[in-house]
Amino acid sequence: MKEELSERISQLQQQLGQGKIGRRDFLRGATLLGLSLGVAEALAACAPKPTPTPTAGFQAFIPETDNIVPTPPGGAITVPTYTAGPEPTPAAEVGPSPTPTPRKKITWLCAACGERFQTLETLKRHAAEEHGWQLPAITRIDEPTYSQFLVGGVERFDEKNTVFSRTVWDEKYKALLLEATAKAPEDDIQAIEGRALVAGAIYVDDTAGTLHPNYYGYMGHVNDAGGLYGWDDPVNPTQFLVPDPAWMSDRIKEVARLYGANLVGICELDQRWVYSHYFERATGNYGQLEIPYKYAVIIGIEMDWKGINESPGLEASAATALAYSQMAELSASLAKYIRALGYPAIPCGNDTAQSIPLAIDAGLGELGRNGLLISPEYGPRQRICKVLTDLPLQPDQPIDFGMRSYCETCHICAKVCPANAIRWEDRTTETTSISNRPGILRWPVDVARCYLFWRENGNDCSNCVAVCPWALHTQRDWLEG
């Protein structure tokens, strides 16, 4: 985005310098691009002006440009030369030198309140002091915020009952999907390009996530199939002695960010969130699942803001698919790092355990009305992968930043859901299908209806991610730093 803006400004400056547009048109164009008027004026004042045709015998002098002559489209410039003439009259006899044209000062505009500042640093200080309260206050707590909503016996969930698994074995649901698929629009030239974009985005996961021939990405681990999500890589017999679990936790987060993570948190592996049974869509294999490891390293990967905002179009699908490819690569790299230290570790995508409650346990966010993890940094605009391990680590505490009360009053995700799959009413323990877990007071998402719309649409949908106010692309980096 910054590169695009810089390029557009350069084009405007070039047009101004060549005389194709006037100063007023330059200011108007720069303002439309999001610059404050003060910055636009400063750029206009500093921009090269068109060189007038010189009068014979004299070299043109243009105030405000320091004798900079813009390069014409043809390439090299021709600089006018002096014609020999009489000796110039001494300056003292001519009179006082003309007063130079003062340059306009750059000012920085606060978009929130309209106040102007002489320096960027004063603008940053103002924004932090006057508008910083708008950022969430994050509090570390002892128990995750979902704890008070566990009102029944919470049994481990069967992966076979997820909506994606049901597309393989649930005959009634498969019949509904066939009807929905028939409504999907046929590909046109634009759709072909969009699907090519998705194909490139999911390529890493599709080809290397798992090496089973029926694997096409998105699924995660498949037993005995190898690939990035494979669990059979040997553990180094020479073990690195961890001097302190807190130090090791900090180091794991540094390594995860080096490999590409945007968010990293650590929690003890709560067995309630490990699937009771695994189900492999690529093979149809099904069986009991027991994971003996003590810790989970949870990783959040930001999805591209511009792409997600094209939902429910194919550019949003590509933004999601790219994050899935990054999930496979990143979780595999971190698991390899831990195994090379001499400790067991397995990489996981959406498989093996439920990512959202583990991410909440690891202090990455809270549960939203749309059924997704809401983080302070990206709202629901991240994908989650994890590494399960016995490496000695220090868990993070869960956080509370006000999402419970916020989602109680905000219904924007429910409003824009084309499938009407997000609940408008208060929390409930009722489920919409076998794809919801019982025993939790929450806003259950009708995921079966959601996925039917995906089929009707011809590709997936991220409307509830795109419209969430917490997903907005902000300048938090400099406001907080």
Secondary structure as UniProt FT lines:
FT   HELIX           2..17
FT   TURN            18..19
FT   HELIX           23..32
FT   TURN            33..34
FT   HELIX           37..46
FT   TURN            56..57
FT   TURN            63..67
FT   TURN            73..74
FT   HELIX           91..94
FT   STRAND          108..109
FT   TURN            111..113
FT   STRAND          116..117
FT   HELIX           120..126
FT   HELIX           127..131
FT   HELIX           132..134
FT   STRAND          139..140
FT   TURN            145..146
FT   HELIX           147..149
FT   HELIX           159..161
FT   HELIX           163..169
FT   HELIX           171..181
FT   TURN            182..183
FT   HELIX           189..201
FT   HELIX           203..204
FT   HELIX           205..209
FT   TURN            213..214
FT   TURN            223..224
FT   TURN            228..229
FT   HELIX           245..259
FT   STRAND          263..268
FT   HELIX           271..273
FT   STRAND          277..279
FT   TURN            281..283
FT   STRAND          286..288
FT   STRAND          295..302
FT   HELIX           305..308
FT   TURN            309..312
FT   HELIX           314..340
FT   TURN            341..342
FT   STRAND          345..348
FT   HELIX           355..361
FT   TURN            362..363
FT   STRAND          366..367
FT   TURN            369..370
FT   STRAND          373..375
FT   TURN            376..378
FT   STRAND          382..389
FT   STRAND          399..400
FT   HELIX           403..409
FT   HELIX           412..416
FT   TURN            418..419
FT   TURN            434..435
FT   HELIX           447..457
FT   HELIX           463..466
FT   HELIX           469..471
FT   HELIX           476..480
//
